[in-house]
Amino acid sequence: MMNALQTLREHLIAQAVPEEMVQTRIQEAETEISTMITEQTHLLTEQWENEHPGQSPTFVQLHELHNRARMMGEEMFLAQVIESIEPQDEDPEQTVVSGPTTRTAQWWTDETLEPSEETQELVEQVWPDRTVRFRVWAADLMQARTIDGLPVPTSPAHELAAEVAAEVDRVLMTISSPSST
């Protein structure tokens, strides 16, 4: 949460917003993030229960779901902050999409991504217990990262596995939410 709040704080200070208003906005942001985390926790728990009918998640599984929901909530808020900042900082006539993350930046909307067989097999290795839907989307993200020369997780224990999974979950939650249809 600190990264999102720090980004917001820096943006507000750069806009010469009075300190009292900065503090008020930070408190509001903390509440927004907490709400997002709660919503994501409910959604992930519901998804888990749908994938495991008749079972209840263990304490450890609930803890993992909450941690994933926390990361997703924070990432969603940070994305909103960055989105609200970027249009003010960019000149539309000079906007050029370039750099190593061109495909990864909007991977979920890129219909030209076709994961290789190697990428699909890697996704099966990294997330063998996730739904087919998740693995299809994860393969797209992994292919985009590969094209952009970014590292990809190579095992369930890899340091990027949770981060990539959280990004896929965030997109799946966004496209599955009633407000996005």
PyMOL CGO cylinders between C-alpha atoms (Angstrom):
from pymol import cmd
from pymol.cgo import CYLINDER

trace = [
    CYLINDER, 0.00, 0.00, 0.00, 2.91, 2.31, 0.66, 0.3, 1, 1, 1, 1, 1, 1,
    CYLINDER, 2.91, 2.31, 0.66, 3.91, 2.44, -3.01, 0.3, 1, 1, 1, 1, 1, 1,
    CYLINDER, 3.91, 2.44, -3.01, 0.44, 3.54, -4.10, 0.3, 1, 1, 1, 1, 1, 1,
    CYLINDER, 0.44, 3.54, -4.10, 0.10, 6.04, -1.27, 0.3, 1, 1, 1, 1, 1, 1,
    CYLINDER, 0.10, 6.04, -1.27, 3.62, 7.37, -1.82, 0.3, 1, 1, 1, 1, 1, 1,
    CYLINDER, 3.62, 7.37, -1.82, 2.91, 7.85, -5.53, 0.3, 1, 1, 1, 1, 1, 1,
    CYLINDER, 2.91, 7.85, -5.53, -0.30, 9.69, -4.71, 0.3, 1, 1, 1, 1, 1, 1,
    CYLINDER, -0.30, 9.69, -4.71, 1.44, 11.83, -2.06, 0.3, 1, 1, 1, 1, 1, 1,
    CYLINDER, 1.44, 11.83, -2.06, 4.27, 12.78, -4.46, 0.3, 1, 1, 1, 1, 1, 1,
    CYLINDER, 4.27, 12.78, -4.46, 1.77, 13.69, -7.19, 0.3, 1, 1, 1, 1, 1, 1,
    CYLINDER, 1.77, 13.69, -7.19, -0.29, 15.87, -4.84, 0.3, 1, 1, 1, 1, 1, 1,
    CYLINDER, -0.29, 15.87, -4.84, 2.81, 17.63, -3.51, 0.3, 1, 1, 1, 1, 1, 1,
    CYLINDER, 2.81, 17.63, -3.51, 4.05, 18.23, -7.07, 0.3, 1, 1, 1, 1, 1, 1,
    CYLINDER, 4.05, 18.23, -7.07, 0.67, 19.83, -7.80, 0.3, 1, 1, 1, 1, 1, 1,
    CYLINDER, 0.67, 19.83, -7.80, 1.23, 22.21, -4.84, 0.3, 1, 1, 1, 1, 1, 1,
    CYLINDER, 1.23, 22.21, -4.84, -1.75, 20.83, -2.93, 0.3, 1, 1, 1, 1, 1, 1,
    CYLINDER, -1.75, 20.83, -2.93, -1.78, 22.11, 0.69, 0.3, 1, 1, 1, 1, 1, 1,
    CYLINDER, -1.78, 22.11, 0.69, -0.50, 19.56, 3.25, 0.3, 1, 1, 1, 1, 1, 1,
    CYLINDER, -0.50, 19.56, 3.25, -3.86, 19.36, 5.02, 0.3, 1, 1, 1, 1, 1, 1,
    CYLINDER, -3.86, 19.36, 5.02, -5.57, 18.38, 1.76, 0.3, 1, 1, 1, 1, 1, 1,
    CYLINDER, -5.57, 18.38, 1.76, -2.78, 15.90, 1.02, 0.3, 1, 1, 1, 1, 1, 1,
    CYLINDER, -2.78, 15.90, 1.02, -3.40, 14.22, 4.39, 0.3, 1, 1, 1, 1, 1, 1,
    CYLINDER, -3.40, 14.22, 4.39, -7.15, 14.13, 3.77, 0.3, 1, 1, 1, 1, 1, 1,
    CYLINDER, -7.15, 14.13, 3.77, -6.67, 12.58, 0.33, 0.3, 1, 1, 1, 1, 1, 1,
    CYLINDER, -6.67, 12.58, 0.33, -4.23, 10.00, 1.72, 0.3, 1, 1, 1, 1, 1, 1,
    CYLINDER, -4.23, 10.00, 1.72, -6.78, 8.99, 4.38, 0.3, 1, 1, 1, 1, 1, 1,
    CYLINDER, -6.78, 8.99, 4.38, -9.47, 8.70, 1.72, 0.3, 1, 1, 1, 1, 1, 1,
    CYLINDER, -9.47, 8.70, 1.72, -7.09, 6.61, -0.40, 0.3, 1, 1, 1, 1, 1, 1,
    CYLINDER, -7.09, 6.61, -0.40, -6.41, 4.25, 2.52, 0.3, 1, 1, 1, 1, 1, 1,
    CYLINDER, -6.41, 4.25, 2.52, -10.16, 3.70, 2.83, 0.3, 1, 1, 1, 1, 1, 1,
    CYLINDER, -10.16, 3.70, 2.83, -10.49, 3.12, -0.94, 0.3, 1, 1, 1, 1, 1, 1,
    CYLINDER, -10.49, 3.12, -0.94, -7.66, 0.59, -0.90, 0.3, 1, 1, 1, 1, 1, 1,
    CYLINDER, -7.66, 0.59, -0.90, -9.15, -1.21, 2.11, 0.3, 1, 1, 1, 1, 1, 1,
    CYLINDER, -9.15, -1.21, 2.11, -12.48, -1.42, 0.31, 0.3, 1, 1, 1, 1, 1, 1,
    CYLINDER, -12.48, -1.42, 0.31, -10.81, -2.79, -2.83, 0.3, 1, 1, 1, 1, 1, 1,
    CYLINDER, -10.81, -2.79, -2.83, -8.96, -5.39, -0.75, 0.3, 1, 1, 1, 1, 1, 1,
    CYLINDER, -8.96, -5.39, -0.75, -12.20, -6.46, 0.94, 0.3, 1, 1, 1, 1, 1, 1,
    CYLINDER, -12.20, -6.46, 0.94, -13.97, -6.75, -2.41, 0.3, 1, 1, 1, 1, 1, 1,
    CYLINDER, -13.97, -6.75, -2.41, -11.09, -8.73, -3.92, 0.3, 1, 1, 1, 1, 1, 1,
    CYLINDER, -11.09, -8.73, -3.92, -10.99, -11.03, -0.87, 0.3, 1, 1, 1, 1, 1, 1,
    CYLINDER, -10.99, -11.03, -0.87, -14.69, -11.80, -1.29, 0.3, 1, 1, 1, 1, 1, 1,
    CYLINDER, -14.69, -11.80, -1.29, -14.29, -12.39, -5.02, 0.3, 1, 1, 1, 1, 1, 1,
    CYLINDER, -14.29, -12.39, -5.02, -11.24, -14.64, -4.63, 0.3, 1, 1, 1, 1, 1, 1,
    CYLINDER, -11.24, -14.64, -4.63, -12.88, -16.61, -1.83, 0.3, 1, 1, 1, 1, 1, 1,
    CYLINDER, -12.88, -16.61, -1.83, -15.99, -17.07, -3.93, 0.3, 1, 1, 1, 1, 1, 1,
    CYLINDER, -15.99, -17.07, -3.93, -13.86, -18.18, -6.88, 0.3, 1, 1, 1, 1, 1, 1,
    CYLINDER, -13.86, -18.18, -6.88, -12.00, -20.64, -4.65, 0.3, 1, 1, 1, 1, 1, 1,
    CYLINDER, -12.00, -20.64, -4.65, -15.28, -22.07, -3.34, 0.3, 1, 1, 1, 1, 1, 1,
    CYLINDER, -15.28, -22.07, -3.34, -16.59, -22.44, -6.90, 0.3, 1, 1, 1, 1, 1, 1,
    CYLINDER, -16.59, -22.44, -6.90, -13.42, -24.28, -7.90, 0.3, 1, 1, 1, 1, 1, 1,
    CYLINDER, -13.42, -24.28, -7.90, -13.61, -26.53, -4.78, 0.3, 1, 1, 1, 1, 1, 1,
    CYLINDER, -13.61, -26.53, -4.78, -17.31, -27.35, -4.32, 0.3, 1, 1, 1, 1, 1, 1,
    CYLINDER, -17.31, -27.35, -4.32, -18.25, -28.66, -0.90, 0.3, 1, 1, 1, 1, 1, 1,
    CYLINDER, -18.25, -28.66, -0.90, -14.91, -27.68, 0.63, 0.3, 1, 1, 1, 1, 1, 1,
    CYLINDER, -14.91, -27.68, 0.63, -13.96, -24.85, 2.93, 0.3, 1, 1, 1, 1, 1, 1,
    CYLINDER, -13.96, -24.85, 2.93, -10.60, -23.12, 2.56, 0.3, 1, 1, 1, 1, 1, 1,
    CYLINDER, -10.60, -23.12, 2.56, -8.11, -23.75, 5.33, 0.3, 1, 1, 1, 1, 1, 1,
    CYLINDER, -8.11, -23.75, 5.33, -6.69, -20.90, 7.39, 0.3, 1, 1, 1, 1, 1, 1,
    CYLINDER, -6.69, -20.90, 7.39, -3.52, -20.97, 5.28, 0.3, 1, 1, 1, 1, 1, 1,
    CYLINDER, -3.52, -20.97, 5.28, -5.54, -20.88, 2.06, 0.3, 1, 1, 1, 1, 1, 1,
    CYLINDER, -5.54, -20.88, 2.06, -7.64, -17.98, 3.37, 0.3, 1, 1, 1, 1, 1, 1,
    CYLINDER, -7.64, -17.98, 3.37, -4.44, -16.18, 4.30, 0.3, 1, 1, 1, 1, 1, 1,
    CYLINDER, -4.44, -16.18, 4.30, -3.06, -16.72, 0.79, 0.3, 1, 1, 1, 1, 1, 1,
    CYLINDER, -3.06, -16.72, 0.79, -6.33, -15.50, -0.76, 0.3, 1, 1, 1, 1, 1, 1,
    CYLINDER, -6.33, -15.50, -0.76, -6.24, -12.39, 1.42, 0.3, 1, 1, 1, 1, 1, 1,
    CYLINDER, -6.24, -12.39, 1.42, -2.60, -11.69, 0.52, 0.3, 1, 1, 1, 1, 1, 1,
    CYLINDER, -2.60, -11.69, 0.52, -3.42, -12.03, -3.17, 0.3, 1, 1, 1, 1, 1, 1,
    CYLINDER, -3.42, -12.03, -3.17, -6.46, -9.78, -2.72, 0.3, 1, 1, 1, 1, 1, 1,
    CYLINDER, -6.46, -9.78, -2.72, -4.30, -7.22, -0.91, 0.3, 1, 1, 1, 1, 1, 1,
    CYLINDER, -4.30, -7.22, -0.91, -1.79, -7.16, -3.77, 0.3, 1, 1, 1, 1, 1, 1,
    CYLINDER, -1.79, -7.16, -3.77, -4.58, -6.88, -6.33, 0.3, 1, 1, 1, 1, 1, 1,
    CYLINDER, -4.58, -6.88, -6.33, -6.34, -4.07, -4.46, 0.3, 1, 1, 1, 1, 1, 1,
    CYLINDER, -6.34, -4.07, -4.46, -3.13, -2.11, -4.08, 0.3, 1, 1, 1, 1, 1, 1,
    CYLINDER, -3.13, -2.11, -4.08, -2.20, -2.65, -7.73, 0.3, 1, 1, 1, 1, 1, 1,
    CYLINDER, -2.20, -2.65, -7.73, -5.66, -1.57, -8.89, 0.3, 1, 1, 1, 1, 1, 1,
    CYLINDER, -5.66, -1.57, -8.89, -5.47, 1.61, -6.82, 0.3, 1, 1, 1, 1, 1, 1,
    CYLINDER, -5.47, 1.61, -6.82, -1.93, 2.34, -8.01, 0.3, 1, 1, 1, 1, 1, 1,
    CYLINDER, -1.93, 2.34, -8.01, -3.08, 1.86, -11.60, 0.3, 1, 1, 1, 1, 1, 1,
    CYLINDER, -3.08, 1.86, -11.60, -5.88, 4.39, -11.00, 0.3, 1, 1, 1, 1, 1, 1,
    CYLINDER, -5.88, 4.39, -11.00, -3.43, 6.88, -9.51, 0.3, 1, 1, 1, 1, 1, 1,
    CYLINDER, -3.43, 6.88, -9.51, -1.01, 6.48, -12.39, 0.3, 1, 1, 1, 1, 1, 1,
    CYLINDER, -1.01, 6.48, -12.39, -3.83, 6.72, -14.93, 0.3, 1, 1, 1, 1, 1, 1,
    CYLINDER, -3.83, 6.72, -14.93, -5.04, 9.96, -13.36, 0.3, 1, 1, 1, 1, 1, 1,
    CYLINDER, -5.04, 9.96, -13.36, -1.50, 11.37, -13.44, 0.3, 1, 1, 1, 1, 1, 1,
    CYLINDER, -1.50, 11.37, -13.44, -0.43, 10.38, -16.95, 0.3, 1, 1, 1, 1, 1, 1,
    CYLINDER, -0.43, 10.38, -16.95, -2.87, 12.44, -19.04, 0.3, 1, 1, 1, 1, 1, 1,
    CYLINDER, -2.87, 12.44, -19.04, -1.69, 15.61, -17.27, 0.3, 1, 1, 1, 1, 1, 1,
    CYLINDER, -1.69, 15.61, -17.27, 1.97, 14.80, -17.82, 0.3, 1, 1, 1, 1, 1, 1,
    CYLINDER, 1.97, 14.80, -17.82, 1.83, 13.83, -21.48, 0.3, 1, 1, 1, 1, 1, 1,
    CYLINDER, 1.83, 13.83, -21.48, 1.48, 15.86, -24.64, 0.3, 1, 1, 1, 1, 1, 1,
    CYLINDER, 1.48, 15.86, -24.64, -0.92, 13.80, -26.82, 0.3, 1, 1, 1, 1, 1, 1,
    CYLINDER, -0.92, 13.80, -26.82, 0.93, 14.83, -29.97, 0.3, 1, 1, 1, 1, 1, 1,
    CYLINDER, 0.93, 14.83, -29.97, 4.23, 13.56, -28.61, 0.3, 1, 1, 1, 1, 1, 1,
    CYLINDER, 4.23, 13.56, -28.61, 3.02, 10.31, -27.05, 0.3, 1, 1, 1, 1, 1, 1,
    CYLINDER, 3.02, 10.31, -27.05, 5.04, 7.46, -28.48, 0.3, 1, 1, 1, 1, 1, 1,
    CYLINDER, 5.04, 7.46, -28.48, 4.62, 3.91, -27.26, 0.3, 1, 1, 1, 1, 1, 1,
    CYLINDER, 4.62, 3.91, -27.26, 8.07, 2.44, -27.05, 0.3, 1, 1, 1, 1, 1, 1,
    CYLINDER, 8.07, 2.44, -27.05, 10.42, 0.66, -24.72, 0.3, 1, 1, 1, 1, 1, 1,
    CYLINDER, 10.42, 0.66, -24.72, 10.71, -2.89, -23.53, 0.3, 1, 1, 1, 1, 1, 1,
    CYLINDER, 10.71, -2.89, -23.53, 7.19, -3.19, -22.13, 0.3, 1, 1, 1, 1, 1, 1,
    CYLINDER, 7.19, -3.19, -22.13, 5.18, -2.33, -25.24, 0.3, 1, 1, 1, 1, 1, 1,
    CYLINDER, 5.18, -2.33, -25.24, 3.27, -5.62, -25.44, 0.3, 1, 1, 1, 1, 1, 1,
    CYLINDER, 3.27, -5.62, -25.44, 3.12, -6.19, -21.68, 0.3, 1, 1, 1, 1, 1, 1,
    CYLINDER, 3.12, -6.19, -21.68, 1.57, -2.79, -20.97, 0.3, 1, 1, 1, 1, 1, 1,
    CYLINDER, 1.57, -2.79, -20.97, -1.79, -3.75, -22.54, 0.3, 1, 1, 1, 1, 1, 1,
    CYLINDER, -1.79, -3.75, -22.54, -1.42, -7.52, -22.82, 0.3, 1, 1, 1, 1, 1, 1,
    CYLINDER, -1.42, -7.52, -22.82, -5.06, -8.26, -21.96, 0.3, 1, 1, 1, 1, 1, 1,
    CYLINDER, -5.06, -8.26, -21.96, -6.33, -6.26, -24.96, 0.3, 1, 1, 1, 1, 1, 1,
    CYLINDER, -6.33, -6.26, -24.96, -3.76, -7.54, -27.47, 0.3, 1, 1, 1, 1, 1, 1,
    CYLINDER, -3.76, -7.54, -27.47, -5.64, -10.05, -29.61, 0.3, 1, 1, 1, 1, 1, 1,
    CYLINDER, -5.64, -10.05, -29.61, -2.53, -10.74, -31.70, 0.3, 1, 1, 1, 1, 1, 1,
    CYLINDER, -2.53, -10.74, -31.70, -0.74, -12.51, -28.84, 0.3, 1, 1, 1, 1, 1, 1,
    CYLINDER, -0.74, -12.51, -28.84, -0.46, -16.20, -29.59, 0.3, 1, 1, 1, 1, 1, 1,
    CYLINDER, -0.46, -16.20, -29.59, 1.36, -18.05, -26.82, 0.3, 1, 1, 1, 1, 1, 1,
    CYLINDER, 1.36, -18.05, -26.82, 3.89, -20.54, -28.09, 0.3, 1, 1, 1, 1, 1, 1,
    CYLINDER, 3.89, -20.54, -28.09, 3.65, -24.18, -27.13, 0.3, 1, 1, 1, 1, 1, 1,
    CYLINDER, 3.65, -24.18, -27.13, 6.67, -23.63, -24.86, 0.3, 1, 1, 1, 1, 1, 1,
    CYLINDER, 6.67, -23.63, -24.86, 4.89, -20.77, -23.08, 0.3, 1, 1, 1, 1, 1, 1,
    CYLINDER, 4.89, -20.77, -23.08, 1.74, -22.84, -22.65, 0.3, 1, 1, 1, 1, 1, 1,
    CYLINDER, 1.74, -22.84, -22.65, 3.75, -25.72, -21.16, 0.3, 1, 1, 1, 1, 1, 1,
    CYLINDER, 3.75, -25.72, -21.16, 5.53, -23.32, -18.81, 0.3, 1, 1, 1, 1, 1, 1,
    CYLINDER, 5.53, -23.32, -18.81, 2.18, -21.94, -17.62, 0.3, 1, 1, 1, 1, 1, 1,
    CYLINDER, 2.18, -21.94, -17.62, 1.04, -25.51, -16.92, 0.3, 1, 1, 1, 1, 1, 1,
    CYLINDER, 1.04, -25.51, -16.92, 4.18, -26.06, -14.82, 0.3, 1, 1, 1, 1, 1, 1,
    CYLINDER, 4.18, -26.06, -14.82, 3.92, -22.80, -12.87, 0.3, 1, 1, 1, 1, 1, 1,
    CYLINDER, 3.92, -22.80, -12.87, 0.16, -22.91, -12.17, 0.3, 1, 1, 1, 1, 1, 1,
    CYLINDER, 0.16, -22.91, -12.17, -0.97, -26.54, -12.49, 0.3, 1, 1, 1, 1, 1, 1,
    CYLINDER, -0.97, -26.54, -12.49, -3.85, -26.11, -10.03, 0.3, 1, 1, 1, 1, 1, 1,
    CYLINDER, -3.85, -26.11, -10.03, -5.37, -22.96, -11.53, 0.3, 1, 1, 1, 1, 1, 1,
    CYLINDER, -5.37, -22.96, -11.53, -8.41, -22.94, -13.82, 0.3, 1, 1, 1, 1, 1, 1,
    CYLINDER, -8.41, -22.94, -13.82, -8.10, -23.33, -17.56, 0.3, 1, 1, 1, 1, 1, 1,
    CYLINDER, -8.10, -23.33, -17.56, -9.40, -19.78, -17.96, 0.3, 1, 1, 1, 1, 1, 1,
    CYLINDER, -9.40, -19.78, -17.96, -6.64, -18.47, -15.70, 0.3, 1, 1, 1, 1, 1, 1,
    CYLINDER, -6.64, -18.47, -15.70, -3.96, -20.44, -17.57, 0.3, 1, 1, 1, 1, 1, 1,
    CYLINDER, -3.96, -20.44, -17.57, -5.16, -19.15, -20.97, 0.3, 1, 1, 1, 1, 1, 1,
    CYLINDER, -5.16, -19.15, -20.97, -4.86, -15.55, -19.77, 0.3, 1, 1, 1, 1, 1, 1,
    CYLINDER, -4.86, -15.55, -19.77, -1.59, -16.25, -17.96, 0.3, 1, 1, 1, 1, 1, 1,
    CYLINDER, -1.59, -16.25, -17.96, -0.16, -17.66, -21.20, 0.3, 1, 1, 1, 1, 1, 1,
    CYLINDER, -0.16, -17.66, -21.20, -1.00, -14.39, -22.95, 0.3, 1, 1, 1, 1, 1, 1,
    CYLINDER, -1.00, -14.39, -22.95, 0.75, -12.34, -20.26, 0.3, 1, 1, 1, 1, 1, 1,
    CYLINDER, 0.75, -12.34, -20.26, 3.76, -14.68, -20.24, 0.3, 1, 1, 1, 1, 1, 1,
    CYLINDER, 3.76, -14.68, -20.24, 4.02, -14.46, -24.04, 0.3, 1, 1, 1, 1, 1, 1,
    CYLINDER, 4.02, -14.46, -24.04, 3.87, -10.64, -23.87, 0.3, 1, 1, 1, 1, 1, 1,
    CYLINDER, 3.87, -10.64, -23.87, 6.60, -10.61, -21.21, 0.3, 1, 1, 1, 1, 1, 1,
    CYLINDER, 6.60, -10.61, -21.21, 8.72, -12.95, -23.35, 0.3, 1, 1, 1, 1, 1, 1,
    CYLINDER, 8.72, -12.95, -23.35, 8.29, -10.75, -26.43, 0.3, 1, 1, 1, 1, 1, 1,
    CYLINDER, 8.29, -10.75, -26.43, 9.24, -7.68, -24.38, 0.3, 1, 1, 1, 1, 1, 1,
    CYLINDER, 9.24, -7.68, -24.38, 12.33, -9.40, -23.00, 0.3, 1, 1, 1, 1, 1, 1,
    CYLINDER, 12.33, -9.40, -23.00, 11.00, -9.38, -19.44, 0.3, 1, 1, 1, 1, 1, 1,
    CYLINDER, 11.00, -9.38, -19.44, 11.62, -12.26, -17.04, 0.3, 1, 1, 1, 1, 1, 1,
    CYLINDER, 11.62, -12.26, -17.04, 8.92, -14.89, -16.55, 0.3, 1, 1, 1, 1, 1, 1,
    CYLINDER, 8.92, -14.89, -16.55, 8.38, -17.30, -13.67, 0.3, 1, 1, 1, 1, 1, 1,
    CYLINDER, 8.38, -17.30, -13.67, 9.75, -20.77, -14.31, 0.3, 1, 1, 1, 1, 1, 1,
    CYLINDER, 9.75, -20.77, -14.31, 8.27, -22.64, -11.33, 0.3, 1, 1, 1, 1, 1, 1,
    CYLINDER, 8.27, -22.64, -11.33, 5.50, -22.20, -8.75, 0.3, 1, 1, 1, 1, 1, 1,
    CYLINDER, 5.50, -22.20, -8.75, 8.13, -21.06, -6.23, 0.3, 1, 1, 1, 1, 1, 1,
    CYLINDER, 8.13, -21.06, -6.23, 9.68, -18.48, -8.57, 0.3, 1, 1, 1, 1, 1, 1,
    CYLINDER, 9.68, -18.48, -8.57, 9.64, -14.93, -7.16, 0.3, 1, 1, 1, 1, 1, 1,
    CYLINDER, 9.64, -14.93, -7.16, 7.57, -13.66, -10.12, 0.3, 1, 1, 1, 1, 1, 1,
    CYLINDER, 7.57, -13.66, -10.12, 4.91, -16.40, -9.96, 0.3, 1, 1, 1, 1, 1, 1,
    CYLINDER, 4.91, -16.40, -9.96, 2.75, -14.58, -7.40, 0.3, 1, 1, 1, 1, 1, 1,
    CYLINDER, 2.75, -14.58, -7.40, 3.18, -11.21, -9.12, 0.3, 1, 1, 1, 1, 1, 1,
    CYLINDER, 3.18, -11.21, -9.12, 2.17, -12.55, -12.54, 0.3, 1, 1, 1, 1, 1, 1,
    CYLINDER, 2.17, -12.55, -12.54, -0.74, -14.51, -11.01, 0.3, 1, 1, 1, 1, 1, 1,
    CYLINDER, -0.74, -14.51, -11.01, -1.95, -11.36, -9.25, 0.3, 1, 1, 1, 1, 1, 1,
    CYLINDER, -1.95, -11.36, -9.25, -1.88, -9.44, -12.53, 0.3, 1, 1, 1, 1, 1, 1,
    CYLINDER, -1.88, -9.44, -12.53, -3.88, -12.16, -14.30, 0.3, 1, 1, 1, 1, 1, 1,
    CYLINDER, -3.88, -12.16, -14.30, -6.36, -12.32, -11.39, 0.3, 1, 1, 1, 1, 1, 1,
    CYLINDER, -6.36, -12.32, -11.39, -6.73, -8.53, -11.47, 0.3, 1, 1, 1, 1, 1, 1,
    CYLINDER, -6.73, -8.53, -11.47, -7.59, -8.60, -15.16, 0.3, 1, 1, 1, 1, 1, 1,
    CYLINDER, -7.59, -8.60, -15.16, -9.95, -11.54, -14.75, 0.3, 1, 1, 1, 1, 1, 1,
    CYLINDER, -9.95, -11.54, -14.75, -11.74, -9.78, -11.90, 0.3, 1, 1, 1, 1, 1, 1,
    CYLINDER, -11.74, -9.78, -11.90, -11.99, -6.59, -13.93, 0.3, 1, 1, 1, 1, 1, 1,
    CYLINDER, -11.99, -6.59, -13.93, -13.44, -8.28, -16.99, 0.3, 1, 1, 1, 1, 1, 1,
    CYLINDER, -13.44, -8.28, -16.99, -15.74, -10.40, -14.83, 0.3, 1, 1, 1, 1, 1, 1,
    CYLINDER, -15.74, -10.40, -14.83, -17.16, -7.56, -12.77, 0.3, 1, 1, 1, 1, 1, 1,
    CYLINDER, -17.16, -7.56, -12.77, -20.72, -6.43, -13.60, 0.3, 1, 1, 1, 1, 1, 1,
    CYLINDER, -20.72, -6.43, -13.60, -19.55, -2.83, -14.16, 0.3, 1, 1, 1, 1, 1, 1,
    CYLINDER, -19.55, -2.83, -14.16, -17.26, -3.90, -17.01, 0.3, 1, 1, 1, 1, 1, 1,
    CYLINDER, -17.26, -3.90, -17.01, -19.97, -5.50, -19.10, 0.3, 1, 1, 1, 1, 1, 1,
]
cmd.load_cgo(trace, "trace")
